[in-house]
Amino acid sequence: MNTLVQKALAGDSRSTARLISIIESELPSAESIMRSIYPHTGKAQILGITGSPGAGKSTLTDKIITSLRDAGKTVGVIAVDPSSPFTGGAILGDRLRMQQHATESGVFIRSMGTRGSLGGVSRATYEAALILDACGKDVVLIETVGVGQSEVDIMRIADTVCLVLVPGMGDDIQIMKAGIMEIADLFVVNKADRDGAERVVREVEMMLDLLGEKAWRPPVLKTVAERGEGVPEVVEAIAQHRDFLLRSEDGRRRRWARLEMEVEEILRREIAGMVGRSWEKLKSPDLILALEERRTTPYAVADTVFEEML
C-alpha cells in the first residue's frame, strides 16, 4: 500500500485511480491511505460546479478544463452521478463531453456515484478530491449531480462554488429558494443565447441586493459554453475568488469550518460503525417481536444499544 501511495504522489494516474477506488469502496485500508495522503494536501483549489439538470454543467466543465490547461495548470475532475459509476447513464454523457481531455497527461477524470447521499456529492467525494490535491493537481473540479435545492453539501467541501443557471427552466424561481443563493460564490447563466437570459441575470442581481453588503459579492456571468463564449471570464472570476479567500478573514473562517467538518465527519463515521456493531450484537427475533407487540419501544432499544456501545 505504501508503494501504491508513493506512485500516486509521484503522478502515476493508474495508482491514483486505484487509491480513489479503495476510498470509494470503503475498504479497511482506506483510513491508512488518507493518513498518508493528508500531509501532502492543501495546495489545490477545489472548484464545485453545481446547478439544475440540463444546465450544461458538463459542457461548462469541459471548457473550463481547456482554459485551465491553456494556462498551464493541471486539473483533476470528479463527476458525481446519481447512479453507479459502472452502469453508464449520465456517466457516458460526462465522458463524451470531456473526451478530448481524457488522455491528457495533465488531466485526471473520475466518475463517482452519490452512494445514497442527498446533498449532491458522495461521502467519498471530498477524500477523492484530497487525493487529487496530494497527487499534484492545481485545480480539482467537482461536478455535482444536479439535484436542485438539496444540493448544498458542495459548499462544505469546495473553495469556490459555481452555480450554473439556464433560462427557460424555471431557474429564476429556483434561485429564490432557501439555500440556493447562499451556496454560490459565482453565478453562471449558461445558454445565454436563449430568450430570458437577461431576466435570469436581473433576478439573481436582485436577490444579491436583498442579501445586503458582503465582503465578496458573487459575480453574475453569462456564457454559451457549447461555443466557449464567456468561459475566460468565468475562469478569471474563479481566480479572483481564490485570491479573495487567501487574503481575507472570510477565507480563513471558511478554511477553518472545513477543517472542523473533516473531524466531525470522521467522528460520525466512527460512532456510526460502533453503533452498528452494538446493534448487530443485540438484534434478535425476540427483540423485534417485542417491538411489534409494543412491549418495548425503539427509544428504549436505542438506549440499550448506546449502553452496549459505551
C-alpha positions in Angstrom: 0.0 0.0 0.0 2.9 2.4 0.8 4.3 1.7 -2.7 0.9 2.5 -4.3 0.6 5.8 -2.4 4.2 6.8 -3.3 3.5 6.0 -7.0 0.3 8.2 -6.9 2.1 11.0 -5.2 4.7 10.8 -8.0 2.0 11.4 -10.6 1.1 7.8 -11.7 -2.5 8.1 -12.9 -3.3 4.4 -12.5 -2.2 4.4 -8.9 -4.3 7.5 -8.2 -7.3 5.7 -9.7 -6.6 2.7 -7.5 -6.5 4.8 -4.4 -9.8 6.5 -5.2 -11.4 3.1 -5.8 -10.2 1.9 -2.4 -11.6 5.1 -0.7 -14.9 4.8 -2.6 -15.3 1.1 -1.7 -14.6 1.9 2.0 -12.0 -0.9 2.2 -10.1 -1.4 5.5 -7.0 0.2 4.1 -8.9 3.5 3.3 -8.1 5.2 6.6 -4.3 4.4 6.4 -4.3 5.8 2.8 -5.9 9.1 3.9 -3.5 9.3 6.9 -0.6 9.1 4.4 -2.1 11.4 1.9 -3.3 14.2 4.1 0.1 15.9 4.9 0.5 16.4 1.1 -2.8 18.2 0.7 -3.8 21.9 0.9 -2.3 23.2 -2.3 -5.1 22.7 -4.9 -8.1 24.9 -5.5 -11.3 22.8 -5.2 -14.0 24.1 -7.5 -17.6 22.9 -7.3 -19.8 23.2 -10.3 -23.5 22.7 -9.5 -26.9 23.5 -10.8 -30.1 22.0 -12.1 -30.0 19.1 -14.5 -29.7 20.2 -18.1 -28.0 23.5 -17.3 -24.9 22.4 -19.2 -22.6 21.7 -16.3 -20.6 19.1 -18.1 -20.1 21.2 -21.2 -19.0 24.2 -19.0 -16.7 21.9 -17.0 -15.1 20.8 -20.3 -14.5 24.4 -21.4 -13.1 25.3 -18.0 -10.6 22.4 -18.3 -9.5 23.7 -21.7 -8.9 27.2 -20.3 -7.0 26.0 -17.3 -4.8 23.7 -19.4 -4.1 26.6 -21.8 -2.9 28.5 -18.7 -0.5 25.6 -17.8 -2.5 24.2 -14.9 -3.0 20.5 -14.1 -6.6 19.5 -13.5 -8.5 16.8 -11.7 -12.2 16.2 -12.3 -14.7 14.3 -10.2 -18.0 13.9 -12.0 -20.6 12.8 -9.5 -23.6 10.8 -10.8 -26.7 9.6 -9.0 -26.3 6.0 -10.2 -23.4 3.5 -10.0 -20.3 4.7 -11.9 -20.2 1.4 -13.6 -23.7 1.3 -15.2 -23.5 4.1 -17.8 -26.3 6.7 -17.6 -25.1 10.2 -17.2 -21.6 9.0 -16.8 -21.4 8.3 -20.6 -22.6 11.9 -21.2 -19.9 13.3 -19.0 -17.2 11.1 -20.6 -18.3 12.2 -24.1 -18.3 15.9 -23.3 -14.8 15.6 -21.7 -13.4 13.1 -24.2 -10.9 15.4 -25.7 -9.2 15.7 -22.2 -9.4 12.0 -21.2 -6.0 11.1 -22.5 -4.2 14.3 -21.5 -1.3 13.8 -19.0 -2.3 16.9 -17.1 -5.9 15.9 -16.6 -7.4 13.2 -14.5 -11.2 12.5 -14.8 -13.1 10.2 -12.5 -16.8 9.4 -12.2 -18.3 8.6 -8.8 -21.7 7.6 -7.5 -23.6 9.5 -4.8 -24.0 6.3 -2.8 -27.4 7.4 -1.5 -26.2 10.9 -0.4 -29.0 13.5 -0.9 -26.6 16.5 -0.9 -25.3 16.2 -4.5 -22.0 14.6 -3.6 -21.0 11.3 -2.1 -19.2 10.8 1.2 -16.0 9.8 -0.6 -16.0 12.8 -2.9 -14.1 15.1 -0.7 -11.5 12.4 0.1 -11.1 11.7 -3.6 -10.5 15.5 -4.1 -7.8 15.4 -1.4 -6.1 12.5 -3.2 -6.1 14.5 -6.5 -4.8 17.5 -4.5 -2.0 15.5 -3.0 -1.1 14.0 -6.3 -0.2 17.4 -7.7 -3.4 18.7 -9.4 -3.5 22.5 -9.3 -7.3 22.6 -9.6 -9.8 19.9 -8.7 -13.3 20.3 -10.3 -16.2 18.6 -8.7 -19.3 18.4 -10.9 -22.3 17.5 -8.8 -25.4 15.5 -9.9 -27.7 18.5 -10.2 -30.4 17.8 -7.6 -31.7 21.3 -7.1 -32.5 22.7 -3.7 -30.9 20.0 -1.6 -27.5 20.4 -3.4 -25.7 22.3 -0.6 -23.0 19.8 0.5 -20.7 21.1 -2.2 -20.5 24.3 -0.2 -18.8 22.5 2.6 -16.1 20.9 0.6 -15.3 23.4 -2.3 -13.2 26.5 -2.1 -15.3 28.1 -4.8 -18.9 27.1 -5.8 -20.1 28.0 -9.3 -23.9 27.8 -9.6 -25.0 27.2 -13.2 -28.4 28.5 -14.2 -30.2 28.4 -17.5 -33.1 30.5 -18.9 -36.4 28.8 -19.7 -36.1 26.1 -17.0 -37.6 27.9 -14.0 -34.2 28.9 -12.6 -35.4 32.4 -11.9 -37.7 30.8 -9.4 -35.2 28.3 -8.1 -32.7 31.0 -7.1 -35.2 32.5 -4.7 -35.5 29.3 -2.7 -33.7 28.8 0.6 -30.1 27.6 0.4 -29.5 28.1 -3.3 -28.3 31.7 -3.1 -26.1 31.0 -0.1 -24.0 28.3 -1.7 -22.8 30.2 -4.8 -19.5 32.2 -5.0 -20.3 33.0 -8.6 -23.3 32.6 -10.8 -23.1 31.5 -14.4 -26.2 31.9 -16.7 -25.4 29.4 -19.3 -27.1 29.1 -22.8 -27.3 32.9 -22.7 -28.2 33.0 -26.3 -31.7 31.9 -25.3 -34.6 34.2 -24.6 -34.9 35.0 -20.9 -31.2 35.1 -20.1 -31.2 38.8 -19.2 -34.2 38.2 -16.9 -32.4 35.4 -15.0 -29.4 37.8 -14.6 -31.7 40.5 -13.2 -33.4 38.1 -10.8 -30.0 37.0 -9.4 -28.8 40.6 -9.1 -32.0 41.5 -7.3 -31.6 38.6 -4.8 -28.0 39.6 -4.2 -29.1 43.1 -3.4 -31.6 41.8 -0.9 -28.9 39.8 0.9 -27.1 43.0 1.7 -23.4 44.0 1.6 -20.9 41.2 1.9 -17.1 41.1 1.6 -17.5 39.1 -1.6 -20.4 39.8 -3.9 -20.8 36.8 -6.3 -20.4 38.0 -9.9 -23.2 37.0 -12.4 -21.7 36.0 -15.7 -23.3 34.9 -19.0 -21.9 32.0 -21.1 -22.7 29.9 -24.1 -20.5 27.0 -23.0 -21.0 25.0 -26.2 -19.2 27.7 -28.1 -16.8 28.7 -25.4 -18.3 32.2 -25.1 -17.9 33.8 -21.7 -15.7 31.0 -20.3 -12.5 33.0 -19.9 -14.4 35.5 -17.8 -15.6 32.6 -15.6 -12.1 31.3 -15.1 -10.9 34.8 -14.3 -13.7 35.2 -11.6 -12.7 31.8 -10.1 -9.1 33.1 -9.8 -10.2 36.3 -8.3 -12.3 34.4 -5.7 -9.3 32.3 -4.8 -7.2 35.4 -4.2 -10.0 36.8 -2.0 -10.1 33.6 0.1 -6.3 33.7 0.6 -6.2 37.3 1.8 -9.5 37.7 3.7 -10.8 36.8 7.1 -13.8 35.2 5.4 -11.5 32.9 3.6 -9.8 31.9 6.8 -13.2 31.2 8.5 -14.2 29.1 5.5 -10.9 27.0 5.8 -11.4 26.5 9.5 -15.0 25.5 9.0 -13.9 22.8 6.5 -11.3 21.5 9.0 -14.0 21.2 11.6 -16.2 19.4 9.1 -13.4 16.9 8.3 -13.0 16.0 12.0 -16.8 15.8 12.6 -17.3 13.6 9.6 -14.7 11.2 10.8 -16.3 11.1 14.2 -19.7 10.4 12.7 -18.3 7.5 10.7 -16.6 6.0 13.8 -19.7 6.4 16.0 -22.0 5.0 13.3 -19.8 2.0 13.0 -19.7 1.4 16.7 -23.5 1.8 17.0 -24.0 -0.6 14.1 -21.8 -3.3 15.7 -23.6 -2.9 19.0 -27.0 -3.2 17.3 -25.9 -6.4 15.5 -25.0 -7.9 18.8 -28.3 -7.1 20.4 -30.6 -7.7 17.5 -32.8 -10.8 17.7 -36.2 -12.1 16.6 -37.4 -11.8 20.2 -36.5 -8.2 20.4 -38.1 -7.4 17.1 -41.2 -9.3 18.2 -41.2 -7.2 21.4 -41.2 -4.1 19.3 -44.0 -5.3 17.1 -46.2 -6.2 20.2 -45.3 -2.8 21.7 -43.8 -4.4 24.8 -40.8 -2.1 24.3 -40.1 1.0 22.3 -37.5 1.9 19.7 -36.3 4.5 22.1 -35.6 2.0 24.9 -33.8 -0.3 22.4 -31.7 2.6 21.2 -30.8 3.4 24.8 -29.7 -0.2 25.3 -27.6 -0.1 22.1 -25.8 3.0 23.3 -25.1 1.4 26.7 -23.7 -1.6 25.0 -21.6 0.6 22.8 -20.2 2.7 25.7 
